[in-house]
Amino acid sequence: MSQILPAMFGTDSLLVGTIIPFLFVLTVVVFVHEMGHYLVGRWCGIGVRAFSIGFGPELFGFTDRHGTRWKLSAIPLGGYVKFVGDMNVTSTPDAQEAEKLSDEERKVAFHTQPVWKRAATVVAGPLFNFLLTIAVFTVVFTMYGRFVSEPMVAEIRPGSPAAVAGFQPGDRFVSVDGEKVTTFSDVQRLVSGRAGDKLNFVLHRDGKDITLAATPEPMEQTDALGNKLKVGVIGVINDEQLGRPRVVSYSPAGAFVEAVRETGNIIARTGQFFQRFAAGREDKCQLGGPVKIADMAGRAAKLGFEWLVQLVALLSVGIGFLNLLPIPPLDGGHLLFYGIEAVIRRPVSERTMEIFYRIGMLAVLGFMVFVFWNDLFGC
């Protein structure tokens, strides 16, 4: 018994070391996303049937005074808010159920609301995900500051793209592909996701600015959570003498501004990654599903709670971004239909919506199978 208990409940056990951190990360991200839908929907006067964390059979829950069923369900891989008049958790209207609605219910049904209210309710989920990330980074930057170094070239790897392009020790980066940089991290951020792309670098050398072109090459690196990543590099090295590494402290207001900027950068990099992935220019193993997230959560938990919270922030951006893709039944698919409705001044026909929802559902299921395969067999 003395050996069984540590194996089951010790910090290195599957339960405590991986499953609980995974459930914490995913539950927080899903709860915030669905709470966005719920709060804005209620603010718009839309009735809510159910708020669920997870899918499938209900484990436990309660019904509030507004008639909303709050519940925790058995499959912890998402969640949903079901509004009055919805056929299912994807918020598609059901003609048969609509006929059964009373006059009072019809007034608060989702599908009877003006298009702007429906759009606001749908976009609130991803928006709340982005706000969660901003909030986490604001706290982290306020408490710990941020490690930065000057955008200086201290050393150049022989034979690297930078060496071929003519970079020299002592050069200072001014901009990368038209975007101004102030820290060496800015340079890494702009180069890491652009392997194979020819980039223009403005460098300050001997009192004047010069422009050099280099094409980052892919290199496999391991991050703090043990993930093997292929990133673009040009072969320049920063050091303590020229880089003058230091920690920058922020006031709460300054931390918020920096958090907004960092969240915007992550969203931009995520979009850039998926563009390159669709074009076949990114490694498929860069994408993972629940198994990979669980592994990352376990590793983050071992490094400390602040690492786990930062993983929440990064995953929240990813969930928000994916949900904005214009694919039914994702939030972006709903927004696409609402945009068309606003232009043509009538709802898209149910037949057309049904066709696109079926195609979209197949695409979403295909993506889920793909990342599960990557998790278990592919990588």
C-alpha positions in Angstrom: 0.0 0.0 0.0 2.9 2.4 0.8 4.1 2.0 -2.8 0.7 2.1 -4.5 -0.4 5.5 -3.0 2.6 7.5 -4.2 2.3 5.8 -7.6 -1.3 6.9 -7.8 -1.2 10.3 -6.1 2.4 11.4 -6.1 3.5 14.5 -8.0 5.1 12.3 -10.7 2.0 10.1 -11.1 -0.2 10.1 -14.1 -3.1 11.6 -12.1 -1.4 14.4 -10.3 1.5 15.0 -12.7 -0.5 15.0 -15.9 -4.2 14.5 -15.8 -5.0 17.2 -13.2 -2.8 19.9 -14.8 -4.4 19.0 -18.2 -7.9 19.3 -16.8 -7.0 22.6 -15.1 -5.6 24.1 -18.3 -8.4 23.0 -20.6 -11.2 23.7 -18.1 -10.0 27.3 -17.6 -9.7 28.0 -21.3 -13.1 26.4 -22.2 -14.9 28.0 -19.2 -13.7 31.5 -20.3 -14.6 30.9 -23.9 -18.1 29.7 -23.1 -18.6 32.4 -20.5 -18.0 34.9 -23.2 -20.9 33.5 -25.2 -23.1 33.3 -22.1 -22.5 36.8 -20.7 -22.9 38.6 -24.0 -25.8 36.5 -24.9 -27.6 37.3 -21.7 -26.6 41.0 -22.1 -28.4 40.8 -25.5 -31.5 39.4 -23.9 -31.0 35.8 -25.3 -32.3 32.9 -23.2 -29.9 30.1 -22.2 -30.9 26.5 -21.8 -27.6 25.1 -20.7 -24.0 25.9 -19.9 -21.7 22.9 -20.0 -18.1 22.2 -19.5 -17.5 19.0 -21.4 -19.7 17.0 -23.7 -21.7 13.8 -23.2 -23.6 12.6 -20.1 -23.9 15.1 -17.3 -21.8 14.2 -14.2 -23.4 16.8 -11.9 -25.0 20.2 -12.2 -27.7 22.6 -11.1 -30.4 24.8 -12.5 -30.4 28.5 -11.7 -33.3 30.9 -11.3 -33.3 31.8 -15.0 -33.8 28.2 -16.0 -30.2 27.6 -17.2 -28.7 24.2 -16.5 -25.1 24.5 -15.4 -23.3 21.2 -15.7 -20.1 19.3 -15.8 -20.1 16.6 -18.5 -18.2 13.4 -18.9 -16.0 14.2 -21.9 -13.7 17.1 -20.9 -12.7 18.1 -24.4 -14.7 21.3 -24.8 -17.9 22.8 -23.8 -21.0 24.7 -25.1 -23.7 27.2 -24.3 -27.1 26.1 -25.6 -29.5 29.0 -26.3 -33.2 28.9 -26.5 -34.3 27.7 -29.9 -31.0 25.9 -30.7 -31.2 22.4 -32.2 -27.9 21.4 -30.8 -24.7 22.7 -29.2 -23.6 24.3 -32.5 -26.5 26.8 -32.2 -28.2 25.9 -35.4 -31.9 26.6 -35.5 -34.4 23.8 -35.3 -37.7 24.5 -37.2 -39.6 21.9 -35.2 -38.4 23.2 -31.9 -39.1 26.7 -32.9 -42.7 25.8 -33.5 -42.9 24.5 -29.9 -41.7 27.7 -28.4 -44.1 29.9 -26.5 -44.4 33.6 -27.3 -42.2 34.5 -24.4 -39.6 31.9 -25.4 -39.7 33.1 -29.0 -38.8 36.7 -27.8 -35.5 35.4 -26.2 -34.7 32.7 -28.8 -31.3 33.0 -30.4 -32.4 32.7 -34.0 -35.1 35.5 -33.6 -32.5 38.1 -32.5 -31.1 40.8 -34.8 -28.0 39.7 -36.6 -25.8 42.1 -34.7 -26.8 40.4 -31.4 -26.1 37.0 -32.7 -22.8 38.1 -34.1 -21.8 39.8 -30.8 -22.7 36.7 -28.9 -20.7 34.4 -31.1 -17.6 36.5 -31.4 -17.5 37.0 -27.6 -16.1 33.5 -27.1 -12.9 34.0 -29.0 -12.7 37.6 -27.7 -12.8 36.4 -24.1 -10.0 33.9 -24.9 -7.8 36.8 -26.1 -8.8 38.8 -23.0 -7.7 35.9 -20.8 -4.3 35.8 -22.4 -3.9 39.6 -22.0 -4.9 39.3 -18.3 -2.4 36.5 -17.7 0.4 38.3 -19.4 -0.4 41.5 -17.6 -0.1 39.8 -14.2 3.1 37.9 -15.3 4.8 41.1 -16.6 3.7 43.1 -13.5 5.1 40.4 -11.1 8.2 39.3 -13.0 9.0 41.9 -15.6 10.4 40.8 -18.9 13.9 39.6 -19.9 15.3 41.6 -22.8 18.6 42.1 -24.6 19.8 44.6 -27.2 19.3 43.5 -30.8 23.1 43.1 -31.4 25.1 40.6 -33.5 27.9 39.3 -31.3 28.9 36.2 -33.3 28.0 34.6 -36.7 27.8 30.9 -37.3 30.1 30.0 -40.2 28.3 29.0 -43.3 25.0 30.3 -42.0 22.5 32.5 -43.9 23.8 35.5 -42.0 27.4 34.7 -42.9 26.5 34.3 -46.6 24.5 37.6 -46.5 27.4 39.6 -45.1 26.4 40.2 -41.4 29.2 41.3 -39.2 29.8 41.2 -35.4 28.8 44.5 -33.9 25.8 45.0 -36.3 22.6 46.2 -34.6 19.3 45.2 -36.0 17.0 48.1 -36.9 14.2 46.2 -38.6 13.3 42.8 -40.0 11.2 42.7 -43.2 10.0 46.2 -42.6 9.1 45.8 -38.9 11.1 47.8 -36.4 12.8 45.8 -33.6 14.0 47.0 -30.2 15.2 43.7 -28.6 16.9 40.5 -29.8 13.7 38.7 -28.9 11.9 40.8 -31.5 14.4 39.5 -34.1 13.9 35.9 -33.1 10.1 36.3 -33.2 10.1 37.7 -36.7 12.7 35.2 -38.0 11.6 31.9 -36.3 8.4 31.5 -38.3 9.8 32.4 -41.7 12.1 29.5 -42.6 12.6 29.5 -46.3 11.4 33.1 -46.8 13.8 35.7 -48.1 13.8 38.5 -45.5 15.3 42.0 -45.7 17.3 43.1 -42.6 18.1 46.7 -41.9 21.3 46.9 -39.8 23.1 49.8 -38.2 26.8 49.6 -38.9 29.5 52.2 -38.6 27.0 55.0 -38.1 24.8 54.2 -41.0 22.0 51.9 -41.9 22.5 49.1 -44.5 20.1 46.5 -45.9 21.0 42.8 -46.2 18.9 39.9 -47.4 19.0 36.5 -45.8 16.8 33.4 -45.9 16.3 31.7 -42.5 17.0 28.0 -42.5 15.0 25.5 -40.4 16.6 24.2 -37.2 15.2 21.8 -34.6 15.2 23.2 -31.1 13.7 22.1 -27.8 11.7 24.6 -25.7 11.4 24.8 -21.9 8.5 22.3 -21.9 10.4 19.7 -23.9 8.7 20.2 -27.2 10.8 19.7 -30.3 10.2 22.7 -32.6 11.5 23.5 -36.1 12.2 27.2 -36.2 13.8 29.5 -38.7 17.3 30.8 -37.9 19.9 32.9 -39.7 22.8 32.0 -37.5 23.5 35.1 -35.4 24.4 34.9 -31.7 23.8 37.5 -29.0 26.0 37.7 -25.9 26.2 39.4 -22.5 28.7 42.0 -23.6 26.8 43.4 -26.6 23.3 42.3 -25.7 23.4 43.6 -22.1 20.6 41.3 -20.9 18.4 42.6 -18.2 14.9 42.4 -16.7 12.6 45.3 -17.5 10.0 46.0 -14.8 6.5 47.3 -15.6 3.8 49.2 -13.8 0.4 47.5 -14.1 -0.6 49.9 -16.9 2.7 49.3 -18.7 2.3 45.6 -18.2 -1.2 45.8 -19.8 0.1 47.6 -22.9 2.9 45.0 -23.2 0.5 42.2 -22.7 -1.8 43.5 -25.5 1.3 43.8 -27.8 2.5 40.3 -27.0 -1.0 38.8 -27.5 -1.2 40.5 -30.8 2.2 39.0 -31.8 1.1 35.5 -30.8 -2.1 35.9 -32.8 -0.1 37.1 -35.8 2.4 34.2 -35.5 -0.5 31.7 -35.2 -2.1 33.0 -38.4 1.3 32.9 -40.2 1.8 29.3 -39.1 -1.5 28.1 -40.4 -1.0 29.9 -43.7 2.4 28.2 -44.1 0.9 24.8 -42.9 -1.8 25.0 -45.5 0.8 25.6 -48.1 2.8 22.5 -46.9 5.7 24.6 -45.5 5.4 23.6 -41.9 6.1 20.3 -40.2 2.9 18.4 -39.4 4.3 17.4 -36.0 4.1 21.0 -34.9 0.4 20.4 -34.4 -0.8 18.3 -31.5 -4.1 17.4 -29.8 -5.2 16.5 -26.3 -2.4 14.1 -25.6 0.3 16.6 -26.5 -1.5 19.3 -24.5 -1.7 16.9 -21.5 2.0 16.2 -21.8 2.8 20.0 -21.9 0.5 20.7 -19.0 2.4 18.0 -16.9 5.8 19.5 -17.8 4.6 23.0 -17.1 3.2 22.0 -13.7 6.6 20.5 -12.7 8.3 23.8 -13.6 5.8 25.8 -11.4 2.4 27.3 -11.3 3.4 30.4 -13.3 4.4 28.1 -16.2 1.0 26.4 -16.0 -0.8 29.7 -16.1 1.3 30.9 -19.1 0.4 27.6 -20.9 -3.3 28.5 -20.2 -2.6 31.9 -21.9 -1.0 30.4 -25.0 -3.7 27.7 -25.4 -6.4 30.3 -24.9 -5.0 32.2 -27.9 -4.9 29.0 -30.0 -8.5 28.1 -29.1 -9.7 31.7 -29.8 -7.9 31.8 -33.2 -9.1 28.3 -34.3 -12.7 29.2 -33.4 -12.6 32.3 -35.6 -11.8 30.3 -38.8 -14.7 30.6 -41.2 -15.7 27.0 -41.0 -19.0 25.8 -39.7 -19.7 24.8 -36.9 -16.9 26.9 -35.5 -17.7 30.5 -34.3 -16.1 31.8 -37.5 -18.5 29.8 -39.6 -21.5 31.4 -37.8 -20.0 34.8 -38.3 -19.6 34.1 -42.0 -23.3 33.3 -42.3 -24.2 36.4 -40.3 -22.0 38.6 -42.5 -23.8 37.2 -45.6 -27.1 37.8 -43.9 -26.2 41.4 -43.2 -25.3 41.9 -46.8 -28.3 40.2 -48.5 -30.7 41.3 -45.7 -32.1 37.8 -45.2 -30.9 34.6 -43.5 -29.0 32.1 -45.6 -31.4 29.3 -46.5 -31.6 26.3 -44.2 -30.6 23.9 -47.0 -27.5 25.9 -47.8 -26.6 26.1 -44.1 -27.1 22.4 -43.7 -24.8 21.5 -46.6 -22.0 23.8 -45.3 -22.4 22.6 -41.7 -22.0 19.0 -42.8 -18.9 19.9 -44.9 -17.6 21.9 -42.0 -18.2 19.2 -39.5 -16.3 16.7 -41.6 -13.4 19.2 -41.9 -13.4 19.7 -38.1 -13.6 15.9 -37.4 -10.8 15.3 -39.9 -8.6 17.9 -38.2 -9.3 16.2 -34.8 -8.4 12.8 -36.2 -5.2 14.3 -37.7 -4.0 15.8 -34.4 -4.9 12.6 -32.5 -2.9 10.6 -35.0 0.0 13.0 -34.6 -0.3 12.5 -30.8 -0.4 8.8 -30.8 1.4 7.5 -34.0 2.5 10.2 -36.4 5.2 12.0 -34.5 
